[in-house]
Amino acid sequence: MHPNLDGFHHLGLISSAFSATIERYECLGFAFTPLSLPEFAMHPGETPQPVGVGNRTAIFRGHYLEVLGIFDRARWAAFPLESRGPYDLDQPLSRYEGMHVMHFGTDDLDAVRERLLRQGTPCSEIKPYQREVDTPNGFCKMRARVMHFPSGADPEGLLQIAQHLTPELVLQPRFMHHGNGAIAITEAIVCATDPVAIVAKYERYTGHASRIAGKLHIVDMGHSRIVVATPDDIPEAVPGYVPSVVPSLVGFTVATSSLDTAADVLERARIPYAEHRGRLVVSGKEASGSAVVFEPEGANR
């Protein structure tokens, strides 16, 4: 049994301008899979089915970045609001465009849920999730198991815990080659007025203790980190950032095999960036609402 979490299953942006966001992230040097249509159960016990949303993903070692959008408005409108739960895209988009999804990963979701219940953290039943993905042998259906937290528990974003059942279909090596040299998501960056409270929540979710580095609160899960700061202190992680909505998921950090390669991609695409403490920072204004930070492989705060 592995009751603690060691990293992200995936992070995600929600966009009302899906194609433009994909194009921008391709300019940032990320490569994406073909379009996939997630499937959810309309009611408990029912077989998951497409609900009118789609995603494309940038694949890394053990996890991925997704861009989500609505493709079939009629089908989406028919998906009952009360059944959407943590899958509702309308409410997040009403707050801002950008990063909204933070899903933690585990190889033993039952053990994680058992730990959460034992410590008194409310959480949902485990539910199925599936979508068609492109493979060398044609489209196949990936499958996963997911659970979430009560409505209102996570105002900063859409948080879930997920377990791959078919990782070989999702994490295909052929999609892991990115022009910017990115190899892994290492951080999710969160802005909150009360970082102590939100970090205490992440400690309960992940099973890991937090620490303080300068003005930043950090929950280190081993393979990746959650970085939390107040609106006044968030420039420590993302220089020049002025939050318009709090709490929020400000952006993410990726490790790259070469900062020079990442810088060259940004310069050729004429995308402004700042150099900050050995990192390259692209602002949310330049990256569809989500800051993108590049750090050298093996770096740690």
BALOBA-1460 file (C-alpha; in Angstrom, 3 decimals):
// residues 301
<rec num="1" residu="m" x="0.000" y="0.000" z="0.000"/>
<rec num="2" residu="h" x="1.234" y="3.501" z="-0.888"/>
<rec num="3" residu="p" x="-1.026" y="5.956" z="0.966"/>
<rec num="4" residu="n" x="1.014" y="9.105" z="0.244"/>
<rec num="5" residu="l" x="1.213" y="10.942" z="-3.076"/>
<rec num="6" residu="d" x="4.526" y="11.399" z="-4.859"/>
<rec num="7" residu="g" x="3.631" y="13.785" z="-7.653"/>
<rec num="8" residu="f" x="1.138" y="14.964" z="-10.235"/>
<rec num="9" residu="h" x="-1.066" y="12.867" z="-12.460"/>
<rec num="10" residu="h" x="-1.510" y="15.964" z="-14.599"/>
<rec num="11" residu="l" x="-1.964" y="19.723" z="-14.570"/>
<rec num="12" residu="g" x="-4.286" y="21.496" z="-16.955"/>
<rec num="13" residu="l" x="-5.385" y="24.737" z="-18.555"/>
<rec num="14" residu="i" x="-8.981" y="25.507" z="-19.481"/>
<rec num="15" residu="s" x="-9.427" y="27.763" z="-22.479"/>
<rec num="16" residu="s" x="-12.298" y="29.278" z="-24.419"/>
<rec num="17" residu="a" x="-9.824" y="29.733" z="-27.297"/>
<rec num="18" residu="f" x="-8.582" y="26.151" z="-27.471"/>
<rec num="19" residu="s" x="-6.775" y="26.257" z="-30.830"/>
<rec num="20" residu="a" x="-5.057" y="29.540" z="-30.030"/>
<rec num="21" residu="t" x="-3.847" y="28.166" z="-26.687"/>
<rec num="22" residu="i" x="-2.455" y="25.026" z="-28.315"/>
<rec num="23" residu="e" x="-0.715" y="27.156" z="-30.947"/>
<rec num="24" residu="r" x="0.798" y="29.375" z="-28.244"/>
<rec num="25" residu="y" x="2.119" y="26.401" z="-26.280"/>
<rec num="26" residu="e" x="3.567" y="24.918" z="-29.433"/>
<rec num="27" residu="c" x="5.413" y="28.218" z="-29.868"/>
<rec num="28" residu="l" x="6.642" y="27.754" z="-26.286"/>
<rec num="29" residu="g" x="8.156" y="24.479" z="-27.482"/>
<rec num="30" residu="f" x="5.642" y="21.892" z="-26.266"/>
<rec num="31" residu="a" x="4.413" y="19.041" z="-28.473"/>
<rec num="32" residu="f" x="0.830" y="17.803" z="-28.122"/>
<rec num="33" residu="t" x="-1.071" y="14.606" z="-28.759"/>
<rec num="34" residu="p" x="-4.053" y="14.569" z="-31.136"/>
<rec num="35" residu="l" x="-7.449" y="15.641" z="-29.814"/>
<rec num="36" residu="s" x="-9.062" y="13.300" z="-27.289"/>
<rec num="37" residu="l" x="-12.642" y="13.380" z="-25.953"/>
<rec num="38" residu="p" x="-12.936" y="12.636" z="-22.201"/>
<rec num="39" residu="e" x="-15.901" y="10.544" z="-21.079"/>
<rec num="40" residu="f" x="-17.769" y="10.867" z="-17.789"/>
<rec num="41" residu="a" x="-20.661" y="9.040" z="-16.193"/>
<rec num="42" residu="m" x="-23.826" y="11.149" z="-16.300"/>
<rec num="43" residu="h" x="-25.165" y="9.383" z="-13.216"/>
<rec num="44" residu="p" x="-23.607" y="7.020" z="-10.646"/>
<rec num="45" residu="g" x="-23.233" y="3.500" z="-11.991"/>
<rec num="46" residu="e" x="-23.645" y="4.503" z="-15.634"/>
<rec num="47" residu="t" x="-21.072" y="3.896" z="-18.374"/>
<rec num="48" residu="p" x="-18.964" y="7.008" z="-19.041"/>
<rec num="49" residu="q" x="-19.750" y="8.811" z="-22.285"/>
<rec num="50" residu="p" x="-18.510" y="11.906" z="-24.162"/>
<rec num="51" residu="v" x="-19.946" y="15.128" z="-22.782"/>
<rec num="52" residu="g" x="-18.763" y="17.651" z="-25.360"/>
<rec num="53" residu="v" x="-15.310" y="18.553" z="-24.025"/>
<rec num="54" residu="g" x="-11.942" y="17.710" z="-25.525"/>
<rec num="55" residu="n" x="-8.279" y="17.896" z="-24.628"/>
<rec num="56" residu="r" x="-4.810" y="17.639" z="-26.054"/>
<rec num="57" residu="t" x="-1.867" y="16.728" z="-23.868"/>
<rec num="58" residu="a" x="1.866" y="17.369" z="-23.621"/>
<rec num="59" residu="i" x="3.360" y="14.126" z="-22.303"/>
<rec num="60" residu="f" x="6.224" y="13.901" z="-19.821"/>
<rec num="61" residu="r" x="7.725" y="11.187" z="-17.628"/>
<rec num="62" residu="g" x="4.853" y="9.769" z="-15.617"/>
<rec num="63" residu="h" x="2.427" y="12.687" z="-16.083"/>
<rec num="64" residu="y" x="1.193" y="15.274" z="-18.545"/>
<rec num="65" residu="l" x="-0.049" y="18.810" z="-19.169"/>
<rec num="66" residu="e" x="-3.490" y="19.139" z="-20.727"/>
<rec num="67" residu="v" x="-5.388" y="21.911" z="-22.471"/>
<rec num="68" residu="l" x="-9.154" y="21.535" z="-22.114"/>
<rec num="69" residu="g" x="-11.955" y="23.139" z="-24.100"/>
<rec num="70" residu="i" x="-15.625" y="22.717" z="-25.025"/>
<rec num="71" residu="f" x="-16.174" y="21.306" z="-28.522"/>
<rec num="72" residu="d" x="-19.855" y="20.343" z="-28.610"/>
<rec num="73" residu="r" x="-21.898" y="23.029" z="-26.890"/>
<rec num="74" residu="a" x="-25.192" y="21.161" z="-27.235"/>
<rec num="75" residu="r" x="-23.833" y="17.958" z="-25.707"/>
<rec num="76" residu="w" x="-22.101" y="19.932" z="-22.966"/>
<rec num="77" residu="a" x="-25.321" y="21.796" z="-22.153"/>
<rec num="78" residu="a" x="-27.087" y="18.431" z="-21.860"/>
<rec num="79" residu="f" x="-24.549" y="17.204" z="-19.296"/>
<rec num="80" residu="p" x="-26.436" y="17.906" z="-16.024"/>
<rec num="81" residu="l" x="-24.788" y="20.552" z="-13.889"/>
<rec num="82" residu="e" x="-25.337" y="18.468" z="-10.778"/>
<rec num="83" residu="s" x="-23.453" y="15.584" z="-12.413"/>
<rec num="84" residu="r" x="-20.432" y="17.629" z="-13.448"/>
<rec num="85" residu="g" x="-18.943" y="17.995" z="-9.980"/>
<rec num="86" residu="p" x="-15.200" y="18.618" z="-10.408"/>
<rec num="87" residu="y" x="-15.523" y="18.370" z="-14.208"/>
<rec num="88" residu="d" x="-17.434" y="21.620" z="-14.685"/>
<rec num="89" residu="l" x="-15.507" y="23.967" z="-16.986"/>
<rec num="90" residu="d" x="-17.968" y="26.864" z="-17.011"/>
<rec num="91" residu="q" x="-17.409" y="28.030" z="-13.439"/>
<rec num="92" residu="p" x="-13.604" y="28.056" z="-13.692"/>
<rec num="93" residu="l" x="-13.747" y="29.925" z="-17.004"/>
<rec num="94" residu="s" x="-16.007" y="32.527" z="-15.412"/>
<rec num="95" residu="r" x="-13.122" y="33.272" z="-13.012"/>
<rec num="96" residu="y" x="-10.233" y="33.458" z="-15.472"/>
<rec num="97" residu="e" x="-8.571" y="31.757" z="-18.447"/>
<rec num="98" residu="g" x="-5.542" y="29.650" z="-17.611"/>
<rec num="99" residu="m" x="-4.451" y="26.893" z="-15.265"/>
<rec num="100" residu="h" x="-7.293" y="25.369" z="-13.241"/>
<rec num="101" residu="v" x="-6.519" y="21.656" z="-13.024"/>
<rec num="102" residu="m" x="-4.245" y="20.053" z="-10.437"/>
<rec num="103" residu="h" x="-4.619" y="16.283" z="-10.244"/>
<rec num="104" residu="f" x="-2.356" y="14.253" z="-8.003"/>
<rec num="105" residu="g" x="-1.241" y="10.787" z="-9.062"/>
<rec num="106" residu="t" x="-1.015" y="7.485" z="-7.225"/>
<rec num="107" residu="d" x="-0.545" y="3.803" z="-7.979"/>
<rec num="108" residu="d" x="-2.876" y="2.841" z="-5.126"/>
<rec num="109" residu="l" x="-5.958" y="5.032" z="-4.993"/>
<rec num="110" residu="d" x="-7.686" y="2.735" z="-2.511"/>
<rec num="111" residu="a" x="-4.849" y="3.157" z="-0.013"/>
<rec num="112" residu="v" x="-4.875" y="6.940" z="-0.455"/>
<rec num="113" residu="r" x="-8.622" y="7.133" z="0.066"/>
<rec num="114" residu="e" x="-8.367" y="4.917" z="3.130"/>
<rec num="115" residu="r" x="-5.734" y="7.273" z="4.595"/>
<rec num="116" residu="l" x="-7.850" y="10.343" z="3.864"/>
<rec num="117" residu="l" x="-10.909" y="8.860" z="5.541"/>
<rec num="118" residu="r" x="-8.872" y="7.656" z="8.492"/>
<rec num="119" residu="q" x="-7.535" y="11.170" z="9.090"/>
<rec num="120" residu="g" x="-11.018" y="12.687" z="8.697"/>
<rec num="121" residu="t" x="-10.605" y="14.299" z="5.267"/>
<rec num="122" residu="p" x="-13.905" y="14.082" z="3.328"/>
<rec num="123" residu="c" x="-13.592" y="12.710" z="-0.184"/>
<rec num="124" residu="s" x="-15.723" y="11.121" z="-2.885"/>
<rec num="125" residu="e" x="-16.163" y="7.520" z="-3.872"/>
<rec num="126" residu="i" x="-13.727" y="6.267" z="-6.514"/>
<rec num="127" residu="k" x="-15.162" y="6.736" z="-10.013"/>
<rec num="128" residu="p" x="-14.163" y="5.597" z="-13.521"/>
<rec num="129" residu="y" x="-12.716" y="7.913" z="-16.152"/>
<rec num="130" residu="q" x="-11.901" y="7.116" z="-19.761"/>
<rec num="131" residu="r" x="-11.119" y="8.674" z="-23.135"/>
<rec num="132" residu="e" x="-9.932" y="7.577" z="-26.553"/>
<rec num="133" residu="v" x="-6.236" y="8.160" z="-27.250"/>
<rec num="134" residu="d" x="-4.214" y="7.831" z="-30.419"/>
<rec num="135" residu="t" x="-1.785" y="4.888" z="-30.458"/>
<rec num="136" residu="p" x="0.404" y="3.328" z="-33.210"/>
<rec num="137" residu="n" x="-2.339" y="0.704" z="-33.529"/>
<rec num="138" residu="g" x="-5.181" y="3.201" z="-33.826"/>
<rec num="139" residu="f" x="-7.394" y="4.786" z="-31.205"/>
<rec num="140" residu="c" x="-7.692" y="2.890" z="-27.934"/>
<rec num="141" residu="k" x="-9.578" y="3.714" z="-24.764"/>
<rec num="142" residu="m" x="-7.428" y="4.710" z="-21.810"/>
<rec num="143" residu="r" x="-8.912" y="4.060" z="-18.400"/>
<rec num="144" residu="a" x="-8.315" y="5.571" z="-14.984"/>
<rec num="145" residu="r" x="-9.840" y="5.775" z="-11.517"/>
<rec num="146" residu="v" x="-10.435" y="9.151" z="-9.869"/>
<rec num="147" residu="m" x="-11.714" y="10.723" z="-6.680"/>
<rec num="148" residu="h" x="-12.306" y="14.293" z="-5.621"/>
<rec num="149" residu="f" x="-13.154" y="16.453" z="-2.632"/>
<rec num="150" residu="p" x="-16.434" y="18.110" z="-1.542"/>
<rec num="151" residu="s" x="-17.786" y="21.131" z="-3.377"/>
<rec num="152" residu="g" x="-16.161" y="24.283" z="-2.050"/>
<rec num="153" residu="a" x="-13.171" y="22.489" z="-0.533"/>
<rec num="154" residu="d" x="-10.796" y="23.661" z="-3.292"/>
<rec num="155" residu="p" x="-11.719" y="27.168" z="-4.484"/>
<rec num="156" residu="e" x="-8.273" y="27.591" z="-6.060"/>
<rec num="157" residu="g" x="-8.905" y="24.974" z="-8.764"/>
<rec num="158" residu="l" x="-10.165" y="21.581" z="-9.858"/>
<rec num="159" residu="l" x="-8.322" y="19.131" z="-7.615"/>
<rec num="160" residu="q" x="-8.539" y="15.368" z="-7.841"/>
<rec num="161" residu="i" x="-6.469" y="12.263" z="-7.190"/>
<rec num="162" residu="a" x="-6.152" y="9.798" z="-10.054"/>
<rec num="163" residu="q" x="-4.715" y="6.382" z="-10.795"/>
<rec num="164" residu="h" x="-3.760" y="5.207" z="-14.266"/>
<rec num="165" residu="l" x="-5.098" y="1.794" z="-15.240"/>
<rec num="166" residu="t" x="-3.594" y="1.948" z="-18.743"/>
<rec num="167" residu="p" x="-0.520" y="4.215" z="-18.423"/>
<rec num="168" residu="e" x="1.039" y="2.715" z="-21.548"/>
<rec num="169" residu="l" x="-1.761" y="4.254" z="-23.640"/>
<rec num="170" residu="v" x="-1.377" y="7.740" z="-22.174"/>
<rec num="171" residu="l" x="2.334" y="8.088" z="-21.466"/>
<rec num="172" residu="q" x="3.624" y="7.110" z="-24.895"/>
<rec num="173" residu="p" x="7.347" y="7.857" z="-25.373"/>
<rec num="174" residu="r" x="6.741" y="9.017" z="-28.958"/>
<rec num="175" residu="f" x="4.942" y="12.100" z="-27.569"/>
<rec num="176" residu="m" x="7.636" y="13.008" z="-25.005"/>
<rec num="177" residu="h" x="9.930" y="14.940" z="-27.355"/>
<rec num="178" residu="h" x="9.511" y="18.689" z="-26.794"/>
<rec num="179" residu="g" x="11.393" y="21.366" z="-28.668"/>
<rec num="180" residu="n" x="12.099" y="23.281" z="-25.450"/>
<rec num="181" residu="g" x="13.760" y="20.232" z="-23.865"/>
<rec num="182" residu="a" x="11.012" y="19.855" z="-21.225"/>
<rec num="183" residu="i" x="11.081" y="16.484" z="-19.512"/>
<rec num="184" residu="a" x="8.903" y="16.817" z="-16.400"/>
<rec num="185" residu="i" x="6.497" y="19.065" z="-14.524"/>
<rec num="186" residu="t" x="8.214" y="19.914" z="-11.248"/>
<rec num="187" residu="e" x="5.938" y="22.531" z="-9.649"/>
<rec num="188" residu="a" x="2.424" y="23.863" z="-9.457"/>
<rec num="189" residu="i" x="2.344" y="27.482" z="-8.278"/>
<rec num="190" residu="v" x="-0.615" y="28.599" z="-6.150"/>
<rec num="191" residu="c" x="-1.604" y="32.086" z="-4.949"/>
<rec num="192" residu="a" x="-3.683" y="32.320" z="-1.750"/>
<rec num="193" residu="t" x="-4.327" y="34.957" z="0.897"/>
<rec num="194" residu="d" x="-3.818" y="32.401" z="3.677"/>
<rec num="195" residu="p" x="-0.973" y="30.128" z="2.562"/>
<rec num="196" residu="v" x="-0.711" y="28.443" z="5.963"/>
<rec num="197" residu="a" x="-4.281" y="27.153" z="5.726"/>
<rec num="198" residu="i" x="-4.054" y="25.996" z="2.120"/>
<rec num="199" residu="v" x="-0.685" y="24.323" z="2.714"/>
<rec num="200" residu="a" x="-2.144" y="22.473" z="5.707"/>
<rec num="201" residu="k" x="-4.827" y="21.166" z="3.337"/>
<rec num="202" residu="y" x="-2.203" y="19.997" z="0.826"/>
<rec num="203" residu="e" x="-0.358" y="18.252" z="3.644"/>
<rec num="204" residu="r" x="-3.534" y="16.304" z="4.397"/>
<rec num="205" residu="y" x="-4.148" y="15.508" z="0.733"/>
<rec num="206" residu="t" x="-0.597" y="14.421" z="-0.102"/>
<rec num="207" residu="g" x="0.601" y="12.972" z="3.204"/>
<rec num="208" residu="h" x="3.751" y="15.168" z="3.100"/>
<rec num="209" residu="a" x="4.912" y="17.948" z="5.413"/>
<rec num="210" residu="s" x="5.574" y="21.480" z="4.182"/>
<rec num="211" residu="r" x="8.578" y="23.751" z="4.543"/>
<rec num="212" residu="i" x="9.320" y="27.427" z="4.014"/>
<rec num="213" residu="a" x="11.868" y="28.731" z="1.506"/>
<rec num="214" residu="g" x="12.137" y="32.496" z="1.757"/>
<rec num="215" residu="k" x="8.599" y="33.791" z="1.317"/>
<rec num="216" residu="l" x="7.329" y="30.610" z="-0.318"/>
<rec num="217" residu="h" x="5.543" y="27.689" z="1.327"/>
<rec num="218" residu="i" x="6.453" y="24.381" z="-0.316"/>
<rec num="219" residu="v" x="4.939" y="20.916" z="-0.140"/>
<rec num="220" residu="d" x="7.522" y="18.549" z="-1.608"/>
<rec num="221" residu="m" x="6.043" y="15.259" z="-2.809"/>
<rec num="222" residu="g" x="9.320" y="13.787" z="-3.996"/>
<rec num="223" residu="h" x="8.900" y="13.953" z="-7.770"/>
<rec num="224" residu="s" x="7.240" y="17.383" z="-7.761"/>
<rec num="225" residu="r" x="6.269" y="20.286" z="-5.524"/>
<rec num="226" residu="i" x="3.404" y="22.617" z="-4.728"/>
<rec num="227" residu="v" x="4.542" y="26.202" z="-4.193"/>
<rec num="228" residu="v" x="2.169" y="28.555" z="-2.360"/>
<rec num="229" residu="a" x="2.518" y="32.300" z="-1.776"/>
<rec num="230" residu="t" x="0.406" y="35.313" z="-0.882"/>
<rec num="231" residu="p" x="-0.454" y="37.918" z="-3.547"/>
<rec num="232" residu="d" x="2.330" y="40.127" z="-2.146"/>
<rec num="233" residu="d" x="4.892" y="37.325" z="-2.189"/>
<rec num="234" residu="i" x="3.985" y="35.508" z="-5.424"/>
<rec num="235" residu="p" x="6.597" y="37.540" z="-7.396"/>
<rec num="236" residu="e" x="9.190" y="35.432" z="-5.544"/>
<rec num="237" residu="a" x="8.063" y="32.593" z="-7.814"/>
<rec num="238" residu="v" x="6.737" y="34.545" z="-10.803"/>
<rec num="239" residu="p" x="8.364" y="37.995" z="-11.062"/>
<rec num="240" residu="g" x="6.011" y="40.788" z="-12.038"/>
<rec num="241" residu="y" x="2.882" y="38.710" z="-11.450"/>
<rec num="242" residu="v" x="-0.106" y="40.661" z="-10.162"/>
<rec num="243" residu="p" x="-3.000" y="38.298" z="-9.335"/>
<rec num="244" residu="s" x="-6.457" y="39.279" z="-10.532"/>
<rec num="245" residu="v" x="-8.190" y="36.332" z="-8.853"/>
<rec num="246" residu="v" x="-7.304" y="34.745" z="-5.514"/>
<rec num="247" residu="p" x="-7.058" y="31.895" z="-4.710"/>
<rec num="248" residu="s" x="-5.836" y="30.620" z="-8.040"/>
<rec num="249" residu="l" x="-3.405" y="28.318" z="-9.797"/>
<rec num="250" residu="v" x="-0.871" y="30.792" z="-11.140"/>
<rec num="251" residu="g" x="1.212" y="28.508" z="-13.301"/>
<rec num="252" residu="f" x="3.665" y="25.634" z="-13.417"/>
<rec num="253" residu="t" x="7.356" y="24.832" z="-13.673"/>
<rec num="254" residu="v" x="8.941" y="22.297" z="-16.005"/>
<rec num="255" residu="a" x="12.423" y="20.852" z="-15.862"/>
<rec num="256" residu="t" x="14.291" y="21.115" z="-19.138"/>
<rec num="257" residu="s" x="17.384" y="19.271" z="-20.305"/>
<rec num="258" residu="s" x="18.781" y="22.626" z="-21.457"/>
<rec num="259" residu="l" x="17.862" y="26.176" z="-20.437"/>
<rec num="260" residu="d" x="19.734" y="27.392" z="-23.494"/>
<rec num="261" residu="t" x="17.467" y="25.297" z="-25.710"/>
<rec num="262" residu="a" x="14.350" y="26.648" z="-23.978"/>
<rec num="263" residu="a" x="15.642" y="30.221" z="-24.289"/>
<rec num="264" residu="d" x="16.392" y="29.706" z="-27.985"/>
<rec num="265" residu="v" x="12.837" y="28.451" z="-28.612"/>
<rec num="266" residu="l" x="11.357" y="31.469" z="-26.827"/>
<rec num="267" residu="e" x="13.596" y="33.933" z="-28.638"/>
<rec num="268" residu="r" x="12.891" y="32.459" z="-32.059"/>
<rec num="269" residu="a" x="9.155" y="32.673" z="-31.301"/>
<rec num="270" residu="r" x="9.651" y="36.241" z="-30.005"/>
<rec num="271" residu="i" x="8.046" y="35.344" z="-26.678"/>
<rec num="272" residu="p" x="9.266" y="37.634" z="-23.867"/>
<rec num="273" residu="y" x="10.659" y="35.993" z="-20.761"/>
<rec num="274" residu="a" x="12.464" y="36.989" z="-17.583"/>
<rec num="275" residu="e" x="15.526" y="35.385" z="-16.060"/>
<rec num="276" residu="h" x="14.935" y="34.820" z="-12.355"/>
<rec num="277" residu="r" x="17.209" y="32.911" z="-9.990"/>
<rec num="278" residu="g" x="18.499" y="30.551" z="-12.634"/>
<rec num="279" residu="r" x="15.105" y="30.068" z="-14.237"/>
<rec num="280" residu="l" x="13.272" y="31.381" z="-17.287"/>
<rec num="281" residu="v" x="9.805" y="32.782" z="-16.574"/>
<rec num="282" residu="v" x="7.115" y="33.368" z="-19.190"/>
<rec num="283" residu="s" x="4.256" y="35.432" z="-17.799"/>
<rec num="284" residu="g" x="0.621" y="34.380" z="-17.883"/>
<rec num="285" residu="k" x="-0.047" y="37.221" z="-20.311"/>
<rec num="286" residu="e" x="2.288" y="35.526" z="-22.791"/>
<rec num="287" residu="a" x="1.091" y="31.954" z="-22.101"/>
<rec num="288" residu="s" x="-2.717" y="31.944" z="-22.275"/>
<rec num="289" residu="g" x="-3.256" y="32.906" z="-18.646"/>
<rec num="290" residu="s" x="-0.760" y="30.544" z="-16.999"/>
<rec num="291" residu="a" x="2.816" y="31.406" z="-16.097"/>
<rec num="292" residu="v" x="5.322" y="28.886" z="-17.482"/>
<rec num="293" residu="v" x="8.664" y="28.531" z="-15.692"/>
<rec num="294" residu="f" x="11.650" y="26.588" z="-17.042"/>
<rec num="295" residu="e" x="14.280" y="25.250" z="-14.633"/>
<rec num="296" residu="p" x="17.342" y="23.058" z="-15.217"/>
<rec num="297" residu="e" x="16.925" y="19.322" z="-14.812"/>
<rec num="298" residu="g" x="17.758" y="18.294" z="-11.249"/>
<rec num="299" residu="a" x="17.118" y="21.744" z="-9.740"/>
<rec num="300" residu="n" x="15.384" y="21.981" z="-6.380"/>
<rec num="301" residu="r" x="14.228" y="24.863" z="-4.263"/>
